Amino acid sequence: MPHERFADWAYYPDLLARPVPRYTSYPTAAEFVEEPFGERQLAATRALRGDVSLYVHIPYCQDICWYCGCNTGAANRTNRLAAYLEALTREIELVAGEVHPSVRVRRIAFGGGSPNAISPTQFVRLVDALVLGFRLVNPVVSIELDPRSLDPGWFKAIQGIGVIKASLGVQTLDPAVQAAIGRVQPRDHIERAVDGLRKAGVGSINFDLMYGLPGQDDAILADTLDQSAAMGADRIALFGYAHVPHLIPRQRRIADDALPDQRARFRMAAEGHARLVDAGYEAVGFDHFALPGDDLARAALNGTLRRNFQGFTEDQAPVLLGLGASSISAFPDMFVQNEKNAGRYRMLVGADHLPGRKGIARTADDRLRGAVIEDLLCRGRARIEPDLLAQVRDRLEPFAGWGLLHREGDDLVLARGATPYARAIAAVFDAYRVSARQFSSAV
């Protein structure tokens, strides 16, 4: 997208009124149908050739934060964790036993939940299972971490395995806001994590931050951003908090009247964008920022930025294999989500069945629209087939009327200042959007 400044952002509330997906896939997970996908999952796995990426899901945390929408539970029972890891290891063996010898794994991402809800020893054993099962080719290994429960043993494991990218759940550094979202986390926890990760050889550290939190104002957000930059974060993901207590019961502990309104959220997003750019970060997509030398910034610059279930990424693999309860595999013509319930997941894997239980087959139209949506969000422009453009022209008109997009030949191009509207513009090409109740604010 064009390089933007705060002054380029104008507030058009009508264009942001409709909640929209984050488009980490198209069709989105909201379109997945509940039916057994194990056989189709097996056939797609056997047909794989070439490069793939792996995502390994640990659906547990030491403490559950009130704002969180992830599929996670409390890691307060040793037997439950051990049983889950046994099933996960078995799934790794099942999937690895079906892939063709030509399949090469070049990236492995561990997420959750919090992977460090398990012990460092259990983590090393999990990696050993991947090494034994798959053909790993100097893989880039990344991990999501909770700084509150990151003990020294983890740094040794991370160094020994060769993890080079890590993402820390920070959200906010203000004590009052932390208390309001159930995530009390003093700054020294973050500093200790960053120092330990650097010494362990991690070259790229991301901070996950949020705006739109209860009791948060512009000054509080600015202070968190300044502290994050000062601590040396290579990447920062600045997400808008999605308050959907009707879908996520734990969010009922967050008072509706303590949340910033839509205009305040827009201002926070705009000022956060400006502050991070002024601090030397490159804006990547609509909510990521990276220092100029980081792989993510380079991908945005050279036009190879992608979007997958982890958000904006430099990963170029055409296939993502999800391992673990609720993880999603992305094949070119199908998305498959594993059974979410950890108990049922263990039963399926224990019976030597692949645990795909939701998903969707991608039609030619899905792939066409998905490419347009990804190009708009990652590159700020997309080639539009004439027939598709004719279908959406009227819905694009409000954005064009405010100068947020224009045509260049067959390309639709987002204008300077269109970043806060990028998801809403992308949603114009979404053939499935009838009801948007389950989605978050566009900003």
Stockholm file with secondary structure:
# STOCKHOLM 1.0

chainA/1-443         MPHERFADWAYYPDLLARPVPRYTSYPTAAEFVEEPFGERQLAATRALRGDVSLYVHIPYCQDICWYCGCNTGAANRTNRLAAYLEALTREIELVAGEVHPSVRVRRIAFGGGSPNAISPTQFVRLVDALVLGFRLVNPVVSIELDPRSLDPGWFKAIQGIGVIKASLGVQTLDPAVQAAIGRVQPRDHIERAVDGLRKAGVGSINFDLMYGLPGQDDAILADTLDQSAAMGADRIALFGYAHVPHLIPRQRRIADDALPDQRARFRMAAEGHARLVDAGYEAVGFDHFALPGDDLARAALNGTLRRNFQGFTEDQAPVLLGLGASSISAFPDMFVQNEKNAGRYRMLVGADHLPGRKGIARTADDRLRGAVIEDLLCRGRARIEPDLLAQVRDRLEPFAGWGLLHREGDDLVLARGATPYARAIAAVFDAYRVSARQFSSAV
#=GR chainA/1-443 SS CCCCCGGGCCCCHHHHCSCBCCCSSSSCGGGCEESCCHHHHHHHHHTCCSEEEEEEEECEESSCCTTCCSSCEECCCHHHHHHHHHHHHHHHHHHHTTSCTTCEEEEEEEEESCGGGSCHHHHHHHHHHHHHHSCEEEEEEEEEECGGGCCHHHHHHHHHHTCCEEEEEEECCCHHHHHHHTCCCCHHHHHHHHHHHHHTTCCEEEEEEEESCTTCCHHHHHHHHHHHHHTTCSEEEEEECCCCTTTCGGGGGSCGGGSCCHHHHHHHHHHHHHHHHHTTCEEETTTEEECTTSHHHHHHHHTCCEEETTEEECCCCSCEEEESTTCEEEETTEEEEECSSHHHHHHHHHTTCCCEEEEEECCHHHHHHHHHHHHHHHHSEEECCHHHHHHHHHHHHHHHHTTSEEEETTEEEECTTCGGGHHHHHHTTCTTCSCCTTSBCCC
#=GC SS_cons         CCCCCGGGCCCCHHHHCSCBCCCSSSSCGGGCEESCCHHHHHHHHHTCCSEEEEEEEECEESSCCTTCCSSCEECCCHHHHHHHHHHHHHHHHHHHTTSCTTCEEEEEEEEESCGGGSCHHHHHHHHHHHHHHSCEEEEEEEEEECGGGCCHHHHHHHHHHTCCEEEEEEECCCHHHHHHHTCCCCHHHHHHHHHHHHHTTCCEEEEEEEESCTTCCHHHHHHHHHHHHHTTCSEEEEEECCCCTTTCGGGGGSCGGGSCCHHHHHHHHHHHHHHHHHTTCEEETTTEEECTTSHHHHHHHHTCCEEETTEEECCCCSCEEEESTTCEEEETTEEEEECSSHHHHHHHHHTTCCCEEEEEECCHHHHHHHHHHHHHHHHSEEECCHHHHHHHHHHHHHHHHTTSEEEETTEEEECTTCGGGHHHHHHTTCTTCSCCTTSBCCC
//
